[in-house]
Amino acid sequence: MMFSLNMVLFFNVEKTFHRVMLAILAAFNFLALLHTLSRSSWIGFVIVYMILIFLTKKRTILIFVMIIGLIAAPFILPQIVVERIMYTFGIASEEVTTRHEFILS
């Protein structure tokens, strides 16, 4: 929720300083979202991001960030997040599956 508010404000403020601060705040919100390991929150993030792409006039920036993020994700995401994504889509090894069942219970 805060990420979407930050992004809406980011695209509507004029001062560069405010944009930089909002971008930093959005990055921290995104990191917090990743570490929740909540799949429903991740789905909500994707929905909000798609709505932002359709509603803003600066959609090329959002699409560019999305493409760069998808390319860089396997290299920069924390290992636990990568394992959770693999577990969600059923491509995780038995060791990862067992570890997630222990963590989530």
Secondary structure, DSSP 8 states (H G I E B T S, - for coil): -HHHHHHHHHHH---HHHHHHHHHHHHHHHHHHHHT--HHHHHHHHHHHHHHHHH-S-HHHHHHHHHHHHHHHHHHS-HHHHHHHHHHTT---HHHHHHHHHHH-
